[in-house]
Amino acid sequence: MRRTKAFIVTVALLVTLMGTAVSASQPSSLSDVENHWARQQIMTAVEKGIMNGVGNGMFLPNRSLTRAELAVVLQKMFDLDYGDVDFIKAPVITDYYDDVPDGAWYTNAVIMMAINQVLPAESREFKPQQPVTRLEIAQAITRCFAVKKIPVITILMMPIYEDTKDLAESQDIAFVTNTGIMKGYNNYFRPHDPLTRAEAACVFVNTANVIEQYRTE
């Protein structure tokens, strides 16, 4: 009888622990995206581990995405590393920038941005809290695909945007447009507008889909 009771208690405990593990693996509810237009994309980005909330059950969908946040997401999605570069010693953040603290949650990702030349910065300032523009994210994503040598096939078509005709980076805008990663609106791309975290979630989910499509072909 004692063995039977012990067995029942053990099974019950295991079921409880399994249930706890499952619930812990699920994204917590985000109270500020319930009625947001990008709720589905935001939740997909969170569920896939592409983006995280900012704490206290909040996502802050309308806050601008920062360069630090972009660096972390790109490093994670593209698995950026040292590539073909051989270092005598492991690089540290002070080799590249003066305004990024050592040991911050985004420090290693910023180092990978510098090594792979994904997010260029002026002088020795990375400006981690500066909002990312739509043009910057288009450039960064295009560079990541090139760095990782992911053979994306797109239609050779230049998008017709009224505000990108004179930009030297038009090829990057064409790449994200033709792959469906980013789109303009009413013939405008708004290259210098900051990107909100909600808009970024949409861009990142689209990017992850393209990565998955071409890495498995």
N, C-alpha and C positions, 0 to 999 in steps of 0.2 A: 504494500500500500504506500509506504514511504517513497519507494522508488517511483511509483506511478505519479505521486504528487510532485516529486522533484522533477520528473520529466515534463509534466504539464506546466510547472512554473518556468522551467527552462525554455520551453517552446513559446510561452507567452512573452517572456523577456526578449527572445529573439525577434518575434513579430513586432514588438514595440520598438526595438532598436532599428529594425529594417524600415519600419514606418517613419521613424525619426530621420533616418538617412535619406529616404526618398524625399521627404518634405524639405530637408535641408538643401537638397540639390536643386530644388525648384526656385526660380526667382521670386523674391518677395514682392508683394503688390506695390505698385507705385501709384500713390494717391493723386499725383498731379498729371497723370497721362490718361486717366479713365475716359475723358471725353475729348481727348486730343485727336486731331486729324491723322497723326502718324502713330497712333497707339499700337497698331499691329506690327509695324516695322520696328518700333521701339522695343516691344516685348520680344520680337524675334531676335533682335540684336542682343538683348539681355540673356535670353534663353541659350543662345549660341556662345555666350561668353565673349562677344565682341565688345560690348560696352557694359558699364556698370552704372548703378544709381549713384547718387552723391551722398547717401545716408539719410536716415530718418524717413525712409519710405518715399524719397523724392528722386526725381530724375532731372528736373529743371530743363524741360524740353525746349524752352524759348531762350535759354541762355546761350551765348555764343560758345562754340567749341574753341578750346585753346590749343596752342601749338604743343603743349605738353601732352594733352589728351590725344591729339592726333598721332604724336610720336608713339605712344603706348599702343594704340590700336593697330597702327601699321606694322610695328615690330612684331606684334602678336599674330596678325592675320597672315603676313608674308613670311614669318619665321626668319626675319633678317638676322644675319650673323656676320662674321668677319669676311665671308666669301673667300676670295683667292688671295686676300692680303695676309702676309706673314708678319707678325709683330715680334720684335725682340723681347718686349715686355707687354703685358696686358695693358691696353689703353685705359686711361682714367679720364674723367670728365674735364679735369683741368688742362688736359692736352688740347682741348677744343674751345671750351667756353668758361667765362668768368662769372656768369649769372645763374648757373645751375648748381645747386648744392650737391655735395657727394652724399649718396645714400637716400636720396629722395625717391618717391614711388615711380618717377619717370626718368631718373638719371640714366639707367642702362639703355632705355629706349632712345634717349637723345644721343648717346654715344653711337648707337647703331645708325641713327639718322646721319650723323657726321661721317662715319666710315663709308656708308653707301651713298652719300651725297644725295639724300632724298629730300631733306628739308634745309635748303641753304639758309645761312644766316649772315648778316653783315658783321664784319669785324669779329669780335669774340663774344658777342651777345646773342644768345638763342632766343631770348624773350619768351620764356615758357608760358606765361599767362596772357600773352597777346592773342586776340581772336584770329582765327584762321579765315582767310578769304576763299571764295569759291575757286578762284584761279589757283591759289596755293594748293588746295586739296586735289585739284585736277592734275597739277604738275607732279605732286608727290605720289599719287596713285599710279600715274603713267610710269614714273621712274621705278617704282617698286616692281611692276610687271617686267620692266627691262632688266633690272638687277637680278631677279630670280629666273630670268629667261623663260617665262611662261609664254608659250607660243599662241598668243591670241590672234585669231583671224577675224578681221572686220571688213566691212564694205569700205572701199576707198572713196569716201564722200566727205567733203568739207561741209560742216553745218553752216547754215546761213544765219548768223547772229549779227544784229546791227551794231553791237558794242564790242565785237572781237575782231573786226576786219583788219585792224592795224596792229594787233598784238603779235609779238614774236612767238608767243606760246600757243598759237592757234592749233598746232599739231596735237598738243596735249588735250586741248578742249575737244578736238575732233575725236581723239581716242576715247575719252570718257563718254562722249555723246554717242558714238557709233556702237559702243559696247552696251549701251543702256545704263551705264553706271550713274551718269548725271544727265540732266536735261535742262534746257532753257525754257523760257515761258514767253509767249507772244514775240518770238524772234529776238529775245534778249537773253543773254547768259548771265548777266550781272557779275562779271568776273571779280570786281573789287568789293562786293558785298560780303559781310561776315556770314559764316554758316552757323545756323543754330544746331543744338545737340539733336533736335528732332530731325532736321534735314540731314545731319551727319549720319544718323541711324539708318535712314533710307539709303544713303550713298554706300555705307559700309555693308549693309545687307546685299545690295546689288553687287558690290565688289566681291564679297564672299561667294556669291553664286557664280560669277565669272571665273574666279579662281578654281572653284570646284569643277566647273564644266571643262576647263582646259587642262587641268592637272590629271583628270581621269580619262582623257581621250587617248 
